[in-house]
Amino acid sequence: MITIVPRALSLTTTNVAASSYGEWMATTAYSVGNNVVVTLTATGAPTTPHYEYEALTTGTNLYPPTSPTNWLELGTTNQYRMLDDYVSTQSTVATGNLVATVQLTATGSVDRLALFNAETASVTVTVTATGQTTYATTVYMQKNASQSWSEYFFANPDYAQELVQMIPPYLNPTVSLTLTPLPTATGGAEVGHVVLGNARIIGDSQWGFQTQIDDYSTKTTDDFGRTVFTERAYAKWMSGNVWLDTANAGTVSRLLSALRATPCAWDANDNGSTYGPLIVFGWASNWKLGVDLYTKTQLSIEITGLT
């Protein structure tokens, strides 16, 4: 099992559209219901830009990030949904069957890439460091094996939505991603969250890991027995046991304590496998160490995913 501690990322270039809304202007008089996007930080404003807003009142020169009673924050722009720590919000190329291209620059050393909620047939990863292309590979996301001849000829292919990919370790690299759309897609490729960071080894996952989802959808039944479902986001979680060397127990304990309430990418696959349900973006919500042997310690850990 590994955890990938995210590095700060800056979006260098992309063909993903920012937003369908216009940029907020201080001199414009806005009415209730008007929508704007903020991609520039006002002088002295302690906020991160690239959010969309809806006007709650009329007015002029009310900077949305610092005027919560006047503006309702709708979420990040389309370009930055892949970086907003939410898996369910996707950056997408919406028109035509278009390939998504994204170039990210990381701050610090990086040796892993992780993608979540990706709707893509393949991902080409190119790493540039010190001005030179040092690594390039293409990963194909189709995973299903047909169970019958009928399924082979008539069923739609199954594609993984999660990916953890090892890349050569570099300091402050630029990583370019090219995502091809699914063959059945009516729009372009999509990705929910991107993580670039350093992998920290936790230990060897044991058989018996459990994984499931917490579904935040609601069901309402009226007096006549008619039921209405409201689909909402869901979060994955997983739990299981991990063997680690007793000599490393202190290091792992300090690492997990330092990462409390910190969203990271977690991969419980061992031996290079890529079983999607064991790849989760979330935090270690519960864990405990037990020294079972002189040389081995057992870690019981639960990872709670983000929606």
LOROKE-256991 format. One line per 3 residues: number of its first residue (from 1); for each residue x, y, z of C-alpha. Coordinates in pm, 1 decimal, decimal comma, m for minus. Example, Ala and Ser with C-alpha at 12.3 -4.5 7.8 and 13.67 -1.06 7.14 Angstrom:
2
1> 1230,0/m450,0/780,0; 1367,0/m106,0/714,0 .
This chain:
307
1> 0,0/0,0/0,0; 120,5/347,5/m81,8; m6,1/698,7/m28,9 .
4> 67,3/977,2/m274,5; 104,5/1311,8/m100,6; m12,5/1578,0/m348,6 .
7> 213,6/1857,2/m464,6; 88,4/2206,4/m543,0; m0,4/2225,3/m912,8 .
10> m29,8/2512,7/m1154,9; m226,2/2476,6/m1476,3; 7,7/2588,1/m1755,5 .
13> m198,6/2523,4/m2068,9; m513,3/2329,6/m2161,4; m777,6/2309,6/m2431,9 .
16> m1048,7/2266,5/m2165,2; m1274,4/2572,8/m2170,5; m1265,5/2784,2/m1854,6 .
19> m1632,5/2879,3/m1823,5; m1935,7/2989,2/m2020,7; m1971,1/3294,5/m1793,7 .
22> m1802,1/3629,7/m1838,3; m1529,6/3767,4/m1612,4; m1652,6/3974,4/m1317,3 .
25> m1595,1/4347,0/m1369,3; m1590,6/4602,4/m1088,4; m1761,5/4866,0/m1304,2 .
28> m2053,9/4646,2/m1412,7; m2392,1/4674,5/m1236,8; m2511,1/4317,3/m1173,5 .
31> m2867,8/4202,1/m1113,2; m2998,4/3909,6/m911,1; m2933,1/3584,7/m1095,5 .
34> m2641,6/3710,8/m1305,3; m2351,2/3467,6/m1332,6; m1982,5/3553,6/m1347,0 .
37> m1645,4/3385,6/m1327,2; m1349,0/3513,4/m1124,6; m1011,1/3414,8/m1268,6 .
40> m816,9/3716,9/m1143,0; m746,2/3795,7/m780,0; m837,1/4147,6/m669,6 .
43> m568,8/4347,1/m492,5; m545,5/4240,9/m129,9; m813,2/3971,4/m160,4 .
46> m718,5/3658,3/39,2; m872,8/3407,3/m199,9; m797,2/3159,3/m474,0 .
49> m955,4/3257,7/m806,8; m1110,8/3042,4/m1080,7; m1457,7/3012,6/m925,3 .
52> m1805,7/3074,2/m1065,8; m2064,9/3286,5/m883,2; m2432,9/3382,3/m899,1 .
55> m2552,4/3724,7/m788,4; m2784,4/3726,5/m484,5; m2832,1/4105,5/m483,4 .
58> m2793,4/4398,0/m718,8; m2479,4/4606,1/m696,1; m2151,2/4728,4/m834,3 .
61> m1790,3/4673,5/m726,0; m1871,0/4382,9/m491,7; m1584,9/4137,9/m536,2 .
64> m1755,1/3792,6/m526,5; m1494,9/3597,7/m322,3; m1515,4/3851,4/m40,5 .
67> m1888,5/3929,6/m67,5; m2067,9/3606,8/40,1; m2393,7/3788,8/115,9 .
70> m2402,5/3930,1/m236,3; m2268,0/3636,1/m437,5; m2329,5/3259,4/m417,4 .
73> m2022,4/3050,1/m492,7; m2115,1/2782,3/m748,5; m1784,3/2597,1/m751,3 .
76> m1464,6/2593,5/m949,8; m1447,8/2667,4/m1319,9; m1444,7/2383,8/m1570,7 .
79> m1066,9/2405,8/m1611,3; m997,5/2381,9/m1238,3; m1243,6/2107,6/m1141,7 .
82> m963,2/1857,5/m1194,8; m769,5/2035,6/m916,7; m1042,2/2117,5/m662,7 .
85> m1009,0/1812,8/m428,3; m1352,2/1682,6/m536,0; m1365,5/1364,0/m740,3 .
88> m1720,9/1405,5/m872,9; m1662,8/1746,9/m1036,5; m1511,1/1683,1/m1379,3 .
91> m1316,5/1898,6/m1618,7; m1449,8/1817,5/m1963,0; m1412,0/1902,5/m2329,2 .
94> m1782,4/1936,9/m2396,5; m1815,2/1980,2/m2773,5; m1753,3/1702,9/m3021,9 .
97> m1541,0/1394,0/m2966,3; m1239,4/1592,7/m2854,1; m912,8/1493,2/m2695,0 .
100> m837,6/1677,2/m2371,1; m486,5/1819,0/m2336,0; m362,1/1938,7/m1997,7 .
103> m19,3/2067,0/m1895,6; 58,0/2091,8/m1523,1; 367,2/2212,6/m1340,1 .
106> 432,6/2068,7/m995,2; 611,7/2237,6/m707,2; 854,2/1991,5/m550,1 .
109> 961,5/1640,2/m635,9; 718,0/1403,6/m809,1; 725,1/1030,6/m885,4 .
112> 357,3/935,8/m920,1; 53,4/1043,9/m1118,5; m299,8/956,6/m1007,7 .
115> m627,5/1017,9/m1192,8; m977,3/983,2/m1049,2; m1322,8/972,7/m1211,9 .
118> m1161,9/979,6/m1555,3; m1384,2/916,3/m1857,1; m1115,3/838,6/m2110,5 .
121> m1004,4/553,7/m2335,3; m632,1/625,2/m2300,0; m395,5/864,4/m2126,6 .
124> m63,1/975,3/m2272,4; 174,8/1104,3/m2006,2; 474,1/1319,7/m2100,1 .
127> 719,1/1449,2/m1841,0; 941,8/1749,1/m1909,4; 1222,0/1849,2/m1672,2 .
130> 1496,6/2108,3/m1715,5; 1352,3/2189,6/m2056,7; 1378,4/1836,8/m2198,3 .
133> 1122,5/1561,8/m2247,8; 1242,9/1283,9/m2020,1; 955,2/1036,1/m2022,8 .
136> 650,0/949,9/m2230,9; 404,1/661,6/m2214,3; 44,5/580,1/m2310,1 .
139> m184,7/391,2/m2074,0; m497,6/225,0/m2213,3; m789,8/226,0/m1970,7 .
142> m1001,3/m61,6/m2112,9; m1015,7/m332,5/m1847,4; m1300,7/m576,3/m1903,6 .
145> m1265,3/m939,2/m2002,6; m1567,4/m1080,4/m2183,0; m1756,9/m1353,1/m1998,2 .
148> m1934,7/m1486,1/m2307,8; m1939,5/m1459,5/m2687,9; m2252,3/m1246,4/m2666,1 .
151> m2082,0/m1005,5/m2429,7; m1771,5/m999,2/m2650,1; m1968,6/m888,6/m2956,9 .
154> m2249,5/m678,0/m2810,1; m2155,7/m540,1/m2466,9; m1989,5/m200,0/m2435,5 .
157> m1626,7/m214,3/m2323,7; m1550,9/m138,0/m1960,0; m1296,7/132,6/m1882,4 .
160> m1120,7/201,3/m1554,0; m1184,8/541,4/m1398,9; m881,2/540,5/m1168,5 .
163> m514,0/530,9/m1255,1; m191,4/531,8/m1056,6; 114,9/562,5/m1278,9 .
166> 480,6/564,4/m1176,0; 688,9/833,0/m1346,3; 1060,9/910,7/m1314,7 .
169> 1133,0/1126,6/m1008,4; 1206,0/1489,8/m1091,6; 1202,0/1821,2/m912,0 .
172> 939,5/2073,0/m1031,1; 850,3/1877,7/m1347,2; 596,3/1973,8/m1610,8 .
175> 356,9/1687,6/m1682,1; 142,9/1688,4/m1995,4; m167,0/1468,2/m2020,7 .
178> m350,6/1378,3/m2339,5; m684,5/1207,7/m2272,5; m877,8/1049,6/m2557,8 .
181> m1258,2/1030,2/m2526,0; m1444,3/702,9/m2484,0; m1564,7/549,7/m2812,5 .
184> m1926,2/581,7/m2694,3; m1888,1/939,9/m2569,0; m2092,5/1219,6/m2724,5 .
187> m1858,2/1479,6/m2576,2; m1489,7/1499,7/m2501,7; m1269,7/1328,9/m2244,1 .
190> m1330,9/1405,4/m1877,0; m1130,8/1385,0/m1555,5; m1245,4/1442,1/m1199,6 .
193> m918,4/1490,9/m1013,1; m546,0/1486,7/m1086,7; m275,1/1421,8/m828,6 .
196> 99,7/1456,8/m879,9; 315,7/1379,9/m581,5; 554,5/1152,9/m397,9 .
199> 463,2/796,1/m310,1; 519,7/697,7/51,8; 525,5/324,0/116,6 .
202> 294,7/213,5/397,9; 343,9/m163,0/376,2; 217,6/m482,7/212,1 .
205> m159,1/m504,1/174,0; m318,0/m823,5/304,6; m595,6/m1019,8/140,9 .
208> m938,3/m918,9/265,3; m941,9/m545,6/188,2; m1298,2/m415,7/178,0 .
211> m1427,0/m135,7/m41,0; m1768,4/24,3/m86,9; m1935,1/359,9/m152,2 .
214> m2130,0/604,8/61,0; m2414,7/726,2/m161,5; m2552,3/1072,1/m78,2 .
217> m2853,5/1035,3/m308,0; m3192,8/1073,9/m141,8; m3524,5/890,3/m170,6 .
220> m3853,1/1068,3/m101,1; m4192,3/893,2/m89,1; m4513,8/1096,0/m89,7 .
223> m4849,7/1008,9/76,0; m4955,8/810,8/m231,8; m4647,0/589,6/m222,5 .
226> m4477,0/746,8/m521,2; m4101,3/746,0/m478,4; m3864,2/1000,7/m623,3 .
229> m3487,8/952,6/m627,0; m3254,2/1252,1/m629,1; m2914,2/1147,3/m755,5 .
232> m2622,0/1304,4/m572,9; m2250,6/1242,5/m540,9; m2097,9/939,3/m374,0 .
235> m1768,8/871,4/m197,4; m1557,8/555,0/m207,5; m1390,2/414,8/97,9 .
238> m1176,6/112,4/172,2; m1043,2/m61,9/480,3; m806,6/m347,5/548,1 .
241> m487,2/m465,6/708,8; m130,3/m393,5/604,2; 191,4/m566,0/712,8 .
244> 492,6/m345,1/773,5; 833,5/m392,4/926,6; 826,8/m319,2/1299,2 .
247> 1137,5/m105,0/1248,7; 926,9/123,6/1025,4; 623,0/139,0/1253,0 .
250> 727,8/468,3/1408,3; 786,7/628,4/1069,8; 447,1/513,3/939,7 .
253> 273,8/630,2/1258,2; 425,7/976,9/1228,5; 337,6/993,0/859,0 .
256> m26,6/901,6/915,2; m52,2/1146,1/1204,0; 92,7/1424,6/989,0 .
259> m154,6/1344,8/708,5; m466,2/1359,7/928,3; m745,0/1555,2/755,6 .
262> m521,9/1579,2/446,4; m664,2/1448,7/115,8; m417,1/1215,3/m54,6 .
265> m425,1/942,7/m316,8; m417,4/591,0/m165,6; m337,3/273,5/m357,3 .
268> m377,7/m60,1/m179,0; m271,9/m259,5/m486,5; 56,4/m444,8/m461,9 .
271> 278,4/m601,8/m726,1; 186,6/m347,9/m991,8; m183,5/m439,4/m1020,3 .
274> m438,6/m165,4/m1086,2; m760,7/m287,3/m926,0; m966,8/32,7/m935,7 .
277> m1173,5/m8,6/m615,9; m848,7/m9,9/m414,5; m746,6/333,7/m548,9 .
280> m912,6/607,7/m342,8; m872,4/983,6/m306,6; m940,3/1071,2/55,3 .
283> m788,3/1064,3/402,1; m695,6/807,7/666,9; m996,9/851,2/894,0 .
286> m912,6/564,1/1128,2; m604,8/352,4/1186,1; m427,4/152,2/1456,6 .
289> m99,6/m34,3/1486,5; m52,7/m372,4/1653,8; 287,8/m536,4/1703,3 .
292> 203,6/m895,9/1611,7; 557,9/m1024,7/1560,5; 904,9/m914,8/1662,4 .
295> 981,2/m812,2/1303,9; 630,5/m738,4/1172,3; 357,9/m493,6/1271,2 .
298> m1,5/m501,5/1150,2; m170,8/m177,4/1052,8; m550,4/m165,0/1037,0 .
301> m650,5/134,6/830,3; m967,9/292,6/689,6; m956,6/541,1/403,0 .
304> m1261,3/767,0/364,0; m1296,0/905,1/13,0; m1412,5/1247,1/m98,3 .
307> m1713,1/1298,0/m323,5 .
